[in-house]
Amino acid sequence: MKFSTLMLPLFVVALIGATSCNFSKGVKKDLATGLTATYNGFGVQDIYMADASGNKVSSNQIILGSPVAVIANGVTHYTEKDGKVYPGCNIILTDKNKKELLNLPDAFTDMANGTPASQAALLSAKVSTGSPMVAGETYHLYVRFYDKNNKENEILAQVDLLAK
């Protein structure tokens, strides 16, 4: 009886501690576009493909010459330093033979000095399409959003794009 009486408060304290930490992990899949995203450490409200105006698209078909973006919205749980966060973004575009057409190690170099967390809640990885891409071919887009202050915090998004 004493053992269970002592264990209950310890369990409650452990449960409170586990639920109060800023950690999130999950998977999101957009069935319309095929965009698959996994996230670890970050909290993410939504992730989707968008057109040049930032509007959600409903297909993975892209018109060559038009930009396409992967947008993560409601991103939380950054590791802050001096009131700022430091997001990073790796973008890789490959053809059907896995040849890299684009590899940007960090598309967010403009945020090298940090930004308020509220401004980093919306992340956008924008890719311009066109040559050497060819209409009728499929390309693979890989995007990794990450926290430069905590390498374990990341959002990985992948989608196959059909060029039109």
N, C-alpha and C positions, 0 to 999 in steps of 0.2 A: 504494500500500500504506500509506504514512504517513497519507494522508487518512482512509482507513477506520479505521485504528487509533486516530486521534484522535477521530473522530466517534462511535465506540461509547461511550466514557465520557460524552461530552456528551449523547448520547441517553438513557443510563441515568439521568443526573442530571435531565434534563428530565422523564423518565417518573416518577421518584420525586416530583419537585416537583408534577407535575400530579395524581398520585393521592393526595397527602397533604393537599391543601387541602380545606376543609369546604365542598363545593359539591355540589348535587344538582339534578337536573332530571328531570321525568318526567310521566307521565299514568297515572291510575287510573280504571277504569270499572267500576261495579257493574251488571251486566247485569240483575239482579233489580229494582232500583229505578230505574235510569237515571241515577243520580248519576255525574257526570263531574267529575274533579278533575285539575287540572294544578298542578305545584309547581315552583318555581324558587328555588334558593338553600337552601331548607329541605330536610332529609331527612324523609320521612314513611313510617312503617311501614304504616299503614292509615288509610283514610278511609271513613266509612259514615254512613248515616242511622240514627237511633235513636229509640225511643219515650221516654215520660216517665221510665221507669226506667233509661234508658241502654242498653237492649238493642237489638241490630241488628234492623232491620225488613227484610222480604223483599219489600216492595211500595212503590210510590210513592203508594198510596192512603192518605189520612189522614182520620181521623174529626174533624169539626169540634168544637172545644172541647178537643181533646187537643193537647198540645205535640208538636212534632217537632224533632229536632236533627240537625245535621251535626257529626260528631265526627272530629277528626284525632288519631290516636294515634301515639306514637313520634316526635314532632316534635323535630328536632335542628337544629344549625347556627345557633343564634341568635347575634347580636352582643351580647356581654356588656359591661356597664359596671358597675364596682364590684361584681362578683359577681352581678349581677341582669340579667334580660332583661325586655323590654318588648313583649309581644305586643299586637296590635290586631286588631279584628274588625269588618268592615263587613258588614251584613246588609241585603239588599234583597228585598222580596217584591212581585211585580207580577201583575196580572190578565192575561187573554188579550189585552187591548188595550194592554198595556205601561204601564198606569196604576199608579203606585207606591202600594201599600197600606201599606208599611213601608219606611223607610230609616233605619237606624241607622249613622251614620258610624263609631262605635266602641262596640261593645257591651262592651268590656273596660275601661271607665273606672275600674273598681274596682282595676285593676292599674296605675294611673298612677304609683305609686311603685316599680314593678318587682316581680319575683318571682324566686325561684330557678329556674334552667333546668329542674330536675327537676320542679317543679310546673307548668311550662308545656309539658311533653311531651305532655299531653293537653289539647286545645282543644275547646271545645264552643260551637256557635252555636245557641241554643235559640230557637224561634219559637212563640208561642202562636197557635192558630188559632181562628177564630170570626168574628163580624161585623167587617167587611162581606163576608167570604167567604161563598159560597153553595154548597150541596151540588150536585154534578154539574158544577161548573166546574173548569177547570184553572188552576193558578197556577204562576208561575216563581219559584223560590228561588235567589238568588245569594248566596254567602258568600265573603268574602275575609279570610283570616287573614294578618296581616303583621307584620313586625318593625319596630317604631318606630325602632330604631337602624340599620336597613339596609333602605330601601324596596324594594330589589331582591328581598329574601326574601319570598316570598308563596306562598300556597296558594289557588287559585281553585276553588270547587266550585259546580256548578249542577245543578238537577234540576227537572223539572216535577212538580208535586203535584196529584193528583186528589182533590178534596174529596168526602167521603161524608157 
